[in-house]
Amino acid sequence: MAGTEHLAVRREGATLVLTLNRPEAKNALSLPMLVGLHDGWAEADADDSIRSIVFTGAGGTFCAGMDLKALAGNGMAGEQYRDRLKADPDLHWKAMLRHHRPRKPVIAAVEGYCVAGGTEMLQGTDIRVAGESATFGLFEVKRGLFPIGGSTVRLQRQIPRTHALEMLLTGRPYSAREAAGIGLIGHVVPDGTALAKALETAEQINACGPLAVEAVKASVYETAEMTESDGLAAELKRGWPVFDTADAKEGARAFAEKRPPVYKRE
């Protein structure tokens, strides 16, 4: 759980909490932040004691997108991490969840601004909670830029196309209530409580069979673009082995004995 100067990492039981930690810049993306995110996702994948991930931002803001000052040529913090980018030119896309999908469920806890790159990373998460004053949007076209973090592909698959195109082409802000209304987020909660709600949801996930949880998540994404018949066949292929695990047997025993199950990923 190393983290970086712009990405804080901590454990809450079986949940790994990744916090964008550059509040003075509204958590605009930086090289230290991207390296920290990349390593956080990798840690969650590698550590079986981690059953869920909560992704949030410090200082009442999720993420205001790319550091435009750095993009304009004023330099980006964290030059000491340049060797990481040279070693893996795809690191930033993995960090932003464009080219990587963690096998554990990822719950976004959003307060304040979640715009541009923030909204793009949001689309790589699985469950989304936002404070009622949160703001969403893809502002790239207003700056003469392209939302290259995946939004022209993913957004229309996650919300109705008419809403996706409006968000992409107008570059306007969306309130949390409007974002929930079009299906971009799942929960709107009082300001300051998004993290608590996300951790509550994580605990509900952590109480379930981890092998089942991971298989269900994988099946949902794997079958998303399949025909129904192909999807159902793929579901059986991924789902049947779960019934043969020790976790499945423990779940049945715990139900019969009216006690909480103790899962061991077996």
BABAGU-149390 format. One record per residue (C-alpha): residue in one letter; x, y, z negated. Coordinates in nm, 2 decimals. Example, Ala and Ser with C-alpha at 12.3 -4.5 7.8 and 13.67 -1.06 7.14 Angstrom:
! BABAGU-149390
SITE   res        X        Y        Z
SITE     a     1.23    -0.45    -0.78
SITE     s     1.37    -0.11    -0.71
***
This chain:
! BABAGU-149390
SITE   res        X        Y        Z
SITE     m     0.00     0.00     0.00
SITE     a     0.26     0.25     0.10
SITE     g     0.06     0.52     0.28
SITE     t     0.22     0.84     0.41
SITE     e     0.21     1.21     0.31
SITE     h    -0.11     1.24     0.52
SITE     l    -0.27     0.91     0.45
SITE     a    -0.35     0.79     0.09
SITE     v    -0.41     0.42     0.02
SITE     r    -0.56     0.26    -0.29
SITE     r    -0.74    -0.05    -0.39
SITE     e    -1.09    -0.06    -0.55
SITE     g    -1.12    -0.43    -0.64
SITE     a    -1.14    -0.62    -0.31
SITE     t    -1.18    -0.29    -0.11
SITE     l    -0.90    -0.11     0.05
SITE     v    -0.96     0.27     0.06
SITE     l    -0.79     0.47     0.33
SITE     t    -0.81     0.85     0.28
SITE     l    -0.71     1.10     0.54
SITE     n    -0.51     1.34     0.32
SITE     r    -0.44     1.67     0.49
SITE     p    -0.72     1.89     0.36
SITE     e    -0.53     2.21     0.42
SITE     a    -0.58     2.14     0.80
SITE     k    -0.92     1.98     0.77
SITE     n    -0.75     1.64     0.80
SITE     a    -0.66     1.71     1.16
SITE     l    -0.47     1.42     1.30
SITE     s    -0.09     1.42     1.25
SITE     l     0.18     1.17     1.32
SITE     p     0.22     1.07     0.95
SITE     m    -0.16     1.02     0.94
SITE     l    -0.16     0.80     1.24
SITE     v     0.13     0.59     1.12
SITE     g    -0.05     0.55     0.78
SITE     l    -0.37     0.45     0.94
SITE     h    -0.20     0.19     1.17
SITE     d    -0.03     0.04     0.87
SITE     g    -0.35     0.04     0.66
SITE     w    -0.55    -0.15     0.92
SITE     a    -0.26    -0.40     0.95
SITE     e    -0.25    -0.44     0.57
SITE     a    -0.62    -0.51     0.56
SITE     d    -0.59    -0.77     0.83
SITE     a    -0.30    -0.95     0.67
SITE     d    -0.42    -0.96     0.31
SITE     d    -0.70    -1.21     0.25
SITE     s    -0.77    -1.05    -0.10
SITE     i    -0.90    -0.75     0.09
SITE     r    -1.26    -0.81     0.19
SITE     s    -1.37    -0.46     0.31
SITE     i    -1.23    -0.12     0.40
SITE     v    -1.36     0.22     0.32
SITE     f    -1.24     0.50     0.55
SITE     t    -1.28     0.86     0.42
SITE     g    -1.12     1.20     0.40
SITE     a    -0.99     1.42     0.12
SITE     g    -1.10     1.77     0.03
SITE     g    -1.46     1.75     0.14
SITE     t    -1.37     1.69     0.51
SITE     f    -1.35     1.37     0.71
SITE     c    -1.14     1.48     1.02
SITE     a    -1.15     1.78     1.25
SITE     g    -0.98     1.60     1.53
SITE     m    -0.64     1.65     1.69
SITE     d    -0.40     1.92     1.57
SITE     l    -0.45     2.17     1.85
SITE     k    -0.16     2.38     1.73
SITE     a     0.07     2.09     1.78
SITE     l    -0.09     2.02     2.12
SITE     a    -0.03     2.38     2.22
SITE     g     0.34     2.33     2.16
SITE     n     0.39     2.44     1.80
SITE     g     0.52     2.10     1.69
SITE     m     0.37     1.82     1.48
SITE     a     0.46     1.73     1.13
SITE     g     0.63     1.40     1.06
SITE     e     0.91     1.39     1.32
SITE     q     1.07     1.12     1.10
SITE     y     0.80     0.88     1.23
SITE     r     0.89     0.93     1.60
SITE     d     1.08     0.60     1.60
SITE     r     0.76     0.42     1.52
SITE     l     0.59     0.56     1.83
SITE     k     0.89     0.46     2.04
SITE     a     0.88     0.11     1.90
SITE     d     0.50     0.09     1.97
SITE     p     0.37     0.34     2.22
SITE     d     0.02     0.21     2.15
SITE     l     0.04     0.29     1.78
SITE     h    -0.18     0.60     1.79
SITE     w    -0.46     0.42     1.97
SITE     k    -0.45     0.14     1.72
SITE     a    -0.46     0.39     1.44
SITE     m    -0.77     0.56     1.58
SITE     l    -0.94     0.22     1.63
SITE     r    -0.94     0.26     2.00
SITE     h    -0.72    -0.04     2.07
SITE     h    -0.77    -0.23     1.74
SITE     r    -1.07    -0.37     1.56
SITE     p    -1.00    -0.48     1.20
SITE     r    -1.14    -0.82     1.11
SITE     k    -1.27    -0.69     0.78
SITE     p    -1.58    -0.46     0.78
SITE     v    -1.50    -0.09     0.79
SITE     i    -1.73     0.16     0.61
SITE     a    -1.69     0.53     0.69
SITE     a    -1.76     0.78     0.41
SITE     v    -1.80     1.12     0.57
SITE     e    -1.82     1.46     0.41
SITE     g    -1.78     1.79     0.59
SITE     y    -1.64     1.80     0.95
SITE     c    -1.62     1.47     1.14
SITE     v    -1.57     1.62     1.49
SITE     a    -1.37     1.55     1.81
SITE     g    -1.12     1.28     1.71
SITE     g    -1.31     1.24     1.39
SITE     t    -1.63     1.14     1.57
SITE     e    -1.42     0.92     1.81
SITE     m    -1.26     0.73     1.52
SITE     l    -1.61     0.70     1.36
SITE     q    -1.72     0.49     1.66
SITE     g    -1.46     0.23     1.56
SITE     t    -1.62     0.18     1.22
SITE     d    -1.90    -0.06     1.14
SITE     i    -2.11     0.11     0.87
SITE     r    -2.14     0.49     0.84
SITE     v    -2.24     0.70     0.54
SITE     a    -2.25     1.08     0.55
SITE     g    -2.31     1.37     0.31
SITE     e    -2.61     1.58     0.41
SITE     s    -2.39     1.88     0.51
SITE     a    -2.16     1.67     0.73
SITE     t    -2.11     1.79     1.09
SITE     f    -2.05     1.57     1.39
SITE     g    -1.97     1.63     1.75
SITE     l    -1.74     1.59     2.05
SITE     f    -1.60     1.93     2.12
SITE     e    -1.34     1.84     2.38
SITE     v    -1.52     1.98     2.68
SITE     k    -1.55     2.32     2.52
SITE     r    -1.17     2.32     2.50
SITE     g    -1.12     2.20     2.85
SITE     l    -1.02     1.85     2.72
SITE     f    -1.14     1.50     2.76
SITE     p    -1.26     1.28     2.47
SITE     i    -1.00     1.01     2.55
SITE     g    -1.04     0.83     2.22
SITE     g    -1.30     0.60     2.37
SITE     s    -1.62     0.81     2.35
SITE     t    -1.72     0.80     2.72
SITE     v    -1.73     0.42     2.69
SITE     r    -1.84     0.35     2.33
SITE     l    -2.09     0.62     2.26
SITE     q    -2.34     0.51     2.52
SITE     r    -2.32     0.16     2.38
SITE     q    -2.40     0.28     2.02
SITE     i    -2.67     0.54     2.08
SITE     p    -2.91     0.60     2.37
SITE     r    -2.74     0.72     2.68
SITE     t    -2.93     1.05     2.70
SITE     h    -2.81     1.14     2.35
SITE     a    -2.46     1.02     2.43
SITE     l    -2.44     1.24     2.74
SITE     e    -2.58     1.54     2.55
SITE     m    -2.32     1.51     2.28
SITE     l    -2.04     1.46     2.53
SITE     l    -2.14     1.73     2.78
SITE     t    -2.25     2.01     2.55
SITE     g    -1.98     1.99     2.29
SITE     r    -2.23     2.11     2.03
SITE     p    -2.23     2.03     1.66
SITE     y    -2.48     1.78     1.51
SITE     s    -2.60     1.78     1.16
SITE     a    -2.60     1.46     0.95
SITE     r    -2.98     1.43     0.98
SITE     e    -2.96     1.47     1.36
SITE     a    -2.67     1.22     1.38
SITE     a    -2.88     0.97     1.18
SITE     g    -3.18     1.03     1.40
SITE     i    -3.00     0.93     1.71
SITE     g    -2.83     0.63     1.54
SITE     l    -2.48     0.75     1.51
SITE     i    -2.47     0.71     1.13
SITE     g    -2.68     0.49     0.90
SITE     h    -2.71     0.67     0.57
SITE     v    -2.74     1.04     0.47
SITE     v    -2.68     1.10     0.10
SITE     p    -2.64     1.41    -0.12
SITE     d    -2.31     1.60    -0.06
SITE     g    -2.02     1.46    -0.26
SITE     t    -2.17     1.11    -0.29
SITE     a    -2.07     0.95     0.05
SITE     l    -1.77     0.77    -0.10
SITE     a    -1.97     0.63    -0.39
SITE     k    -2.24     0.50    -0.15
SITE     a    -1.97     0.35     0.08
SITE     l    -1.80     0.18    -0.22
SITE     e    -2.14     0.05    -0.33
SITE     t    -2.20    -0.10     0.02
SITE     a    -1.84    -0.25     0.01
SITE     e    -1.92    -0.42    -0.32
SITE     q    -2.23    -0.58    -0.17
SITE     i    -2.01    -0.71     0.12
SITE     n    -1.74    -0.83    -0.12
SITE     a    -1.99    -1.04    -0.30
SITE     c    -2.06    -1.24     0.01
SITE     g    -1.86    -1.52     0.16
SITE     p    -1.56    -1.37     0.33
SITE     l    -1.53    -1.63     0.60
SITE     a    -1.90    -1.58     0.69
SITE     v    -1.86    -1.20     0.68
SITE     e    -1.57    -1.20     0.92
SITE     a    -1.73    -1.45     1.15
SITE     v    -2.05    -1.25     1.16
SITE     k    -1.87    -0.93     1.24
SITE     a    -1.67    -1.10     1.51
SITE     s    -1.98    -1.25     1.67
SITE     v    -2.16    -0.92     1.68
SITE     y    -1.88    -0.75     1.88
SITE     e    -1.79    -1.05     2.09
SITE     t    -2.15    -1.10     2.22
SITE     a    -2.24    -0.73     2.26
SITE     e    -2.20    -0.72     2.63
SITE     m    -2.29    -1.09     2.71
SITE     t    -2.62    -1.21     2.85
SITE     e    -2.85    -1.35     2.58
SITE     s    -2.78    -1.71     2.68
SITE     d    -2.40    -1.66     2.68
SITE     g    -2.42    -1.47     2.35
SITE     l    -2.63    -1.75     2.19
SITE     a    -2.37    -2.01     2.30
SITE     a    -2.09    -1.80     2.17
SITE     e    -2.27    -1.75     1.84
SITE     l    -2.30    -2.12     1.79
SITE     k    -1.93    -2.18     1.87
SITE     r    -1.83    -1.92     1.61
SITE     g    -2.10    -1.99     1.35
SITE     w    -2.11    -2.36     1.32
SITE     p    -1.76    -2.40     1.17
SITE     v    -1.86    -2.17     0.88
SITE     f    -2.11    -2.44     0.76
SITE     d    -1.82    -2.68     0.71
SITE     t    -1.62    -2.45     0.48
SITE     a    -1.57    -2.48     0.10
SITE     d    -1.72    -2.13     0.08
SITE     a    -2.04    -2.25     0.23
SITE     k    -2.06    -2.54    -0.01
SITE     e    -1.99    -2.30    -0.30
SITE     g    -2.27    -2.07    -0.18
SITE     a    -2.52    -2.35    -0.18
SITE     r    -2.41    -2.47    -0.53
SITE     a    -2.42    -2.13    -0.67
SITE     f    -2.78    -2.08    -0.54
SITE     a    -2.89    -2.41    -0.69
SITE     e    -2.72    -2.33    -1.02
SITE     k    -2.86    -1.97    -1.02
SITE     r    -2.52    -1.81    -1.07
SITE     p    -2.30    -1.57    -0.87
SITE     p    -2.08    -1.76    -0.62
SITE     v    -1.70    -1.76    -0.65
SITE     y    -1.56    -1.76    -0.30
SITE     k    -1.20    -1.86    -0.22
SITE     r    -1.19    -1.83     0.16
SITE     e    -1.17    -2.21     0.21
***
